[in-house]
Amino acid sequence: MKRLLWIGSLSYFLIGLAHVVVGSLLPVLLEHYGRNYTDGGSLIFAQFSGFLAGVLLSPWLARSFGKRRSLVFALLLLCAAEVLYSLLPPWGWLYAVGAAAGFGFGMIETLIGTIIISGITQGTGAAMSRLEVFFGIGALAMPAIASQLIALGWWRLAFPIISMFAAVTVIAWLRGSFGTLDAVLDQQEHQGDNHTRSTNSPKSPTVEASKGSPIGNWKLLALFTVFFFIYVGTEMSLANFLPSMFIERLGLTQAEAALSVTCFWLAMATGRLFTGYIADRYGYGVFVALSSLAATVLLCVFPLIKGTEGAFILIVLLGLGMSGIFSIALVFASKMMPGTEESTTSLLIGAGGVGGALLPLWLGNSMDRGGAVSSAWLLAGFACILCLLGGILYALYVRKKRLQTASS
């Protein structure tokens, strides 16, 4: 399991790099092609569209070809897409390349999350938090790498760096052996007589999964879907508009305001070192509800802060408070709906991706129309919805536990 966790962490570091590389290089990329920011937004949207397709199709591909084969395919696709990026093809081709890259890292994120949640039954929260730590390290490292390469005039080399890490990760998954979990990673459903399973077997994974179909939990799944939509949308809105808010509210320079995002992500990465262990000890439902409450309180205070020092302290606290919500909520959902790890993980990551694309658009429009203060209150409104959903999910969890206790 340690080997699985380390290779999974390497994979999450890779997708952390891949998620932000286009954004890190966007100014020089647009300058090279003579394009404007609207074209850049279209390129990012093409990448997001590919990401969403990869997330949603990954359960079907995993069932048809096995998790390991699907993962290797996604890694090779990402590797090839980054190589094509580095060749600087005609601008129109970049939309297809971006969609392919997004498809690759969307599949990787979903498959790794599913493998860890279903394969590590003890300390699942700590395992998922470690993955998120490595994702954060990748997302922090790429802008720093890109800035140095831009300064040297070698900015296009940022793409082959990701290809190199993807190739190393492919080798790790192909050569890695995980004991009894190998059979699960290579399992294919309905792929000929050699793979046919007896439907009468009480231990058939397919039968077990059908008993826990997410369709039977559609109300609970709907709540989790909205929760992830709001959470990721709020997180991405903060990451994209914090510098603009700090410039308008506090009169900081662009360089000073950019530190707000760095502080936020550093706090997120630091918090993820501990959140998994806390959630494993005190319960996933309790953790999600209290973290949502903490984020709500801090975001409601944010519009009232006027001093620079207080604003930076609040951002650090906010990063710590939000650091474990995504990964622990994924584990919480899988525990509430056992047997649906593949489909549930895919749907919830997809919902988060849609929220991460749409809510920043809303916030950007709010910044144009009402300024930083009204936008900060809009973020507080998002957080209030998140807190309400977290409380409802925890109440349903408590009710489920009571019913199980009563029936036993």
Sequence and secondary structure as in RCSB ss.txt:
>XXXX:A:sequence
MKRLLWIGSLSYFLIGLAHVVVGSLLPVLLEHYGRNYTDGGSLIFAQFSGFLAGVLLSPWLARSFGKRRSLVFAL
LLLCAAEVLYSLLPPWGWLYAVGAAAGFGFGMIETLIGTIIISGITQGTGAAMSRLEVFFGIGALAMPAIASQLI
ALGWWRLAFPIISMFAAVTVIAWLRGSFGTLDAVLDQQEHQGDNHTRSTNSPKSPTVEASKGSPIGNWKLLALFT
VFFFIYVGTEMSLANFLPSMFIERLGLTQAEAALSVTCFWLAMATGRLFTGYIADRYGYGVFVALSSLAATVLLC
VFPLIKGTEGAFILIVLLGLGMSGIFSIALVFASKMMPGTEESTTSLLIGAGGVGGALLPLWLGNSMDRGGAVSS
AWLLAGFACILCLLGGILYALYVRKKRLQTASS
>XXXX:A:secstr
 HHHHHHHHHHHHHHHHHHHHHHHHHHHHHHHHT  HHHHHHHHHHHHHHHHHHHHHHHHHHHHH HHHHHHHHH
HHHHHHHHHHHT   HHHHHHHHHHHHHHHHHHHHHHHHHHHHH  SSHHHHHHHHHHHHHHHHHHHHHHHHHHH
HHT GGGHHHHHHHHHHHHHHHHHH   TTHHHHHH  SS SGGG   TT TT HHHHHHHT GGGGHHHHHHHH
HHHHHHHHHHHHHHHHHHHHHHHHH   HHHHHHHHHHHHHHHHHHHHHHHHHHHHH HHHHHHHHHHHHHHHHH
HGGG  SHHHHHHHHHHHHHHHTTHHHHHHHHHHHHSTT HHHHHHHHHHHHHHHHHHHHHHHHHHHHHHHHHHH
HHHHHHHHHHHHHHHHHHHHHHHHHHHHHHHH 
